[in-house]
Amino acid sequence: MNVKSKQLSSPFSTGGGGVHFESEVQASFVVLMLSGGYAPCLPCGPIKEIKLQGKIDGYDTDDLIVFVEKSDTREQRKLLGQIKYSISVTISSTQLGEVIQAAWNDFNNHEKFTKGKDVIALITGPLSATDTRNVQWLLSQARHTKGVDEFLRNAQQSNFSPPKSSEKLAVMKHHLKSANGGVDISKDDLYSFLNHFHILSYDLGKEVGVVLPLLHSHISQFHQQNPNWIWSRIVSIVQSWNQDAGTIIPDKLPEDLIDIFKQRAITEIPIELTTVQQISEKTDWNKHSHATDLALVSLVGAWNEKNESDIVVLTKLLGTNYDSWVPKAREILHRSDTPLLLKNGQWKIPKRVELLNSLGSWIFDQHLDTFKSLAVTVLTKLDPSFEFPAEDRYAASIHGKELAHSFTLRKGLAEGLAILGNNTNVCSNCSQGKVEDTVVLAIREIFTNSDWILWGSLNNLLPTLAEAAPEEFLSAVENALQLSPCPYDQLFLQEGKGVFGDNYLTGLLWALERLAWDEKYLVQVCVLLGELANHDPGGRWANRPANSLTTILLPWFSQTLAPFDKRKIAVETLIKEWPNIGWDLIIHLLPNQSQTSSGSNKPSWRKVIPDDWKDGVPQSEYWQQVLYYANLAVSSAENNVDRLIQLIDIFNNLPKPVIDRLIDIISSEKVLSLPEEQRRLIWDHLIKLTTKHKRYADAKWALSEELLTKIETIADKLAPSNPFNLYQHLFSDRDFDLYEEKGNWKEQQLKLDKLREEAIKEIFQQGGINTVIRFAESVKFPGQVGHALSSLNDPSIEQVFLPDFLTSEDKTHLALVSSFILSKYYINGWVWCDGLDRGSWNNKQVGIFLSYLPFIKGSWERLNQWLEKSQIEYWSHANVNPYQADEDLNYAIDKLLEYERPNAAIFCLYKMLHDKEKIDVKQCIQALLAALSSKEDTFTMDGYHIVELIKYLQADESVSEDDLFKVEWAYLRLLDQDRESKPKLLESRLTNDPEFFCEVLSLVYKSKKQDEPQKELTEELKGIATNAWHLLHNWKTPPGIQEDGSFDSSKFLNWLQQVKELSSESGHLEIALITIGEVLIHSPANPDGLWIHRTIGEALNDRNSAEIRDGFRTGLFNDRGVHIVDPTGKPEKELAEQYDQKAEDVENAGFQRLAATLRELADIYERESIRIQENYNQEDD
């Protein structure tokens, strides 16, 4: 939902410092564009253009629009940048509010912003340390968690998030709610927005900084003498272009600047000259003693010798025991020019086609029969993971539900069919047509009577199987589409809405995309994709049949070798078979409707695409295609109002002859005589069109004044005569689209508000309040109707609204009356409220009426006057916003607690804490403990507010230990070191009280004493045990540490001895020692410089402390936490070196047993480093 946004950028009104900073940031992107650098937050690729002041093109985040093209696919991506010299991430920041408003508008503008590809960036000077740590952490978490639930969990989890992350998340939610018209956005929309939103800190505009020297370094690669002068020149050019809201592309910059950044030609030694040629004899594998075996295994291509099912396949194919083949394979493997590759038990033949061409004569009919039988048997096996629901399927392998044969073998068999299907002459000693028949029959048998599970099981192999026998494969797809139920319907459902849903149709789409490259299959593929699109219910994945159609036929980047005449036939046939799918396709093929493409899946085995083929299309052919598709669109829309509206919305993207034709249609008697409701829809979109183009009349894309006049004349003829229809467009979701001029947006908003008031006045005068209500039910934002209605002083309005609408179950009525009441209050104040006749109102209606008013003392005073004893309806419904309250929040907190809204009370308490007001600690403790059993919505609980209040209690000496103990124990999961907070009292007791430590330990772990009675494990006991576990495992203060941070050796040793005695008596000695070892990783250093205190080192090194050392090793290993795997294994290598050095240090200090433990850990990391490197190298192979 988009609402109005302020004018975010006016370079002539923001002040000199801000202007200079904005120009330098814009200039930095120009330097990157000229020097071949890359834009932040986007894939690596050249910057193609930079748009300055993008408001004129319909962007709300408008200071900077950077267009980047991916080097490998030529797909276009955008960065929408808003530049602010300084900003703070707080609720009170109006600047941040404006930025979020603009970003939210653009994020929801599907014409300008592609989710999943484009990004929005706030570019600012250095942030405060708090904002840098907390906000950047939140944005990073959004991009590196698998879903919204994990993100929100991490944001609330004490051992994950920095101290004020919850507060900063609340700030983002607050501004997003404001940007969304005062309506809370869903958690999924919040997560998606944060995924796309970046904050970039630039230290430009300062005498000392990092960014400017880096930019100078870029420039100096081309001009070493005067990088300062060139930088100043670029800034000056940008300032000039900025005033004109220009678009910078390299070719339009001054010639002298272009010459400076010309790439110097570099000549490199040819690759064939870099290697010393060794003279070696090349093996003629056709004459080798194992030629037959080698030819047969080349049909399979790859297998896993650790997989028994794979070995069975090889045994049957070779006609002999696999063990007799292994020595032959190893002999071949030792040849310098071996065709085999072995790594970690995986055998592969990298150059299969070349080997088969050499050895094909050793393959006979019976070999092909065996190969076909094996391929069909293996590839028709159903994946047992489909026995699980889609959301649990990710864990199938844990339960042993995997295909018997390795994916390596399955892929090798599919590729073998594809190789044979495209090299039918390779087996010269087989019967005529045998190779082709083998492949066709294999594909036919694989897909005969295929159900959805088989298609899903073969998903990754379908592109390869399609290339093996295209006609047979397409026939199989068509047959499947005709089945009832259709197997693809069930596959679409597997995508689901959760984190773990998968797309099991990507393979089918890629298979069809591969075949579409061939002119012979294009029409059939397009019709099949159209039918698949007709089955598609939609989903989260971008791989969809309709998208494949667009990708294949894009006029500027078509992914087929079929000539345009054949493509026309494909589109016309699609429209005939599937009209709605065909319509959507031609709309996406029109100019500027599909601006990016990553290309389609290309054939791997069929040599369809010539080696010298290049992307792109001549301009003349492009416009020929556009004209054809545009005319086809107009013809398809002629008798369909909805389609005419779609064309009006992209009016300026149509070729001139087609525009003239469209104008003739919408001005025809046939359209002018349509019912008013249908005419209104066309008129509404024509008005939006003319308003936009008149507002940006100086833009290059704007329609001519002559054409706009013609359109306005038609619009006048189509305009509804009934005000009910005439004014609906004023109450839309984008106020900005209704502004008539550029410039003063506040003035434009006031004009719009006035238009709305006049519209409602006319409708009211014509049909009374009931007509206004029906009107509100027909518009997108009924709250705006209520706001406009408040300007009328007619008692009949209040008589209808009040009190009946207050208890209505109709959301439109509630939005209407709530906006009306609030607006009336802001216009007339308490005089209006007090003057209402409430004689017929019940208590619930009075309470709800007051809940729509601001959360202030005046509302509470009237509550006490009007509802002295029945106040539940107010306090249970009031929209609690303590930032509105001018005074008396303590009174409100008491009432909220009385009426069981402790989370709302905590919000008020935090506001008092934020404003440095004195807090009633008893009231605070009551609220915190009551919140544990509150029935309020869970989203009303704010972890950050709770933690801050607990920290306040911890610092207040008047709080009793018993009360603080209850609070810390209740909110233990929220308190952790990483949040700059912790359960101070609980940790202090663990550290100083051996009996408390042993008691907590016994809550988690069973006693090893056989005669110890076992308690029944109730839900309450489970909760207590979970809390105790978290207390122990987040404990980071070793015994002996004093409040001032010093270490007392005697206290440590006394504590340790008492714990040993108590835990030995209770049957918990072993786990007690392991737990102690885990906390000792936080040992202070020794005063003499040794990395561990010698007293703790002695305790760890004791011959009877094996369990403590085990815990110490476990603690160190777990302390690493979540990390990204580096394919080089470098981090693991560094950790191994680090622990080796620590082992050396403690061994030299006399702690040889502790040293051995550390070396064990170093060995673990050394082996892990090697394993990671081998795994990634294998994937590369």
Number of C-alpha atoms within 10 A of each C-alpha: 15 21 19 23 24 16 17 22 20 15 18 10 9 14 10 11 10 19 20 17 22 29 23 23 27 25 23 23 21 25 21 17 25 23 21 15 17 17 20 13 17 18 15 15 22 21 26 15 20 24 22 25 28 21 19 21 17 17 21 30 32 26 28 27 23 25 22 25 20 18 12 10 14 17 16 21 23 23 25 26 29 25 27 21 21 15 19 15 22 19 16 13 13 14 16 20 23 21 24 26 27 25 30 25 24 22 28 15 17 10 12 16 20 17 15 11 15 21 25 26 22 22 22 23 20 16 19 12 9 16 18 15 16 22 25 17 17 23 20 16 23 25 17 12 15 12 17 19 14 15 20 18 12 18 25 20 19 25 17 19 23 23 24 22 25 24 20 21 22 17 20 21 18 21 24 23 19 18 26 20 17 12 12 16 17 11 14 11 13 18 20 18 21 19 21 21 24 21 18 18 16 22 19 22 19 12 8 10 12 12 17 21 14 12 20 20 14 20 23 17 13 17 14 12 10 11 19 15 11 18 20 13 14 21 22 15 17 23 21 13 16 22 13 10 20 17 18 20 16 17 9 9 13 11 10 8 14 13 10 15 20 11 12 7 6 5 6 6 7 8 7 8 8 8 8 7 8 6 6 8 8 10 12 10 18 19 11 12 10 15 18 20 19 26 24 22 23 26 27 27 26 28 28 21 18 12 15 13 18 21 19 14 22 23 16 14 22 20 12 12 13 17 10 11 16 12 11 14 18 13 11 19 15 10 12 11 12 16 18 22 16 17 13 11 12 17 19 23 21 15 12 23 21 12 18 25 16 18 25 24 18 19 21 18 15 10 17 22 16 15 27 22 15 19 24 19 14 22 22 18 16 20 16 17 21 19 13 13 12 18 16 13 18 14 13 16 12 9 8 10 16 15 17 15 20 21 16 17 27 22 20 24 28 27 25 27 29 23 23 23 23 19 18 17 18 19 23 16 14 19 10 12 10 18 24 19 14 21 27 21 14 25 25 17 16 23 21 12 12 15 18 20 22 19 25 25 20 25 19 19 22 23 28 26 26 26 26 28 23 22 16 20 24 19 14 19 18 17 15 21 18 10 12 8 12 15 19 24 16 15 20 21 18 20 21 16 13 12 13 16 19 21 20 23 24 20 22 23 25 24 27 32 28 28 27 27 23 20 16 14 19 25 22 21 26 27 24 22 24 26 19 23 20 14 15 17 11 13 14 13 11 13 15 21 28 23 18 23 30 23 25 25 26 25 24 21 20 21 25 25 19 19 9 17 9 15 21 16 13 22 23 17 17 25 21 13 15 17 15 15 22 25 18 15 24 24 21 21 23 22 22 13 14 17 14 19 20 13 19 24 21 19 21 15 17 19 10 16 15 8 7 5 8 8 11 12 12 9 11 8 13 18 15 13 22 21 19 16 24 24 20 18 25 19 14 18 19 15 13 12 17 12 18 21 19 15 21 21 14 15 18 16 17 21 17 12 11 19 20 12 13 24 16 13 19 23 17 12 10 11 19 18 11 13 10 18 13 16 21 23 20 22 27 21 19 24 17 17 21 22 19 23 20 18 18 20 17 12 14 10 13 17 19 14 13 9 14 18 12 13 19 18 13 19 23 12 13 24 22 21 11 13 17 21 19 19 21 19 19 22 21 18 17 16 17 23 17 21 21 19 16 15 12 11 18 13 12 18 18 11 15 19 18 14 15 21 20 17 21 29 17 16 21 22 12 14 12 15 21 13 16 23 19 14 20 24 17 15 19 16 19 25 22 21 27 27 23 23 27 24 17 14 10 12 9 11 18 19 13 13 20 21 21 14 20 20 14 13 9 11 11 21 22 19 19 24 29 23 22 24 23 20 19 23 18 13 13 11 12 14 10 13 18 10 8 12 12 14 6 9 14 11 17 18 20 21 24 21 25 24 23 21 21 20 21 19 17 15 20 21 12 15 20 12 10 16 19 10 10 15 19 19 19 24 24 18 16 20 14 20 14 22 13 11 17 11 12 11 19 16 11 22 23 17 18 23 20 12 15 21 24 29 27 25 27 27 21 23 27 23 17 17 16 11 9 9 11 9 16 10 16 12 16 22 20 17 25 22 16 15 21 13 10 15 11 15 9 9 8 13 18 19 19 23 22 23 26 18 20 23 17 15 22 21 10 11 8 9 15 11 12 9 15 19 14 15 19 22 18 15 18 20 19 20 26 25 19 14 21 14 18 25 25 17 16 20 20 17 14 22 22 19 15 21 16 15 22 20 15 18 22 19 17 18 15 16 21 14 12 8 7 11 9 9 8 7 10 9 9 9 14 13 12 16 19 14 19 21 17 14 23 20 12 19 23 19 19 24 28 22 19 15 8 6 10 10 20 13 16 11 16 19 16 14 19 18 12 15 23 17 12 18 23 16 12 16 18 21 20 16 20 24 22 21 22 23 27 26 22 24 20 16 21 19 14 15 10 9 8 15 15 20 18 21 17 22 21 16 19 24 23 15 10 10 18 19 19 26 26 18 22 26 21 17 21 19 14 11 11 9 8 8 7 6 12 13 15 15 20 16 16 21 18 15 19 24 17 15 21 19 16 20 24 17 17 22 16 11 14 14 20 17 21 27 23 18 19 25 21 16 20 24 17 15 22 19 14 16 23 15 14 18 15 17 13 14 13 13 7 7 9
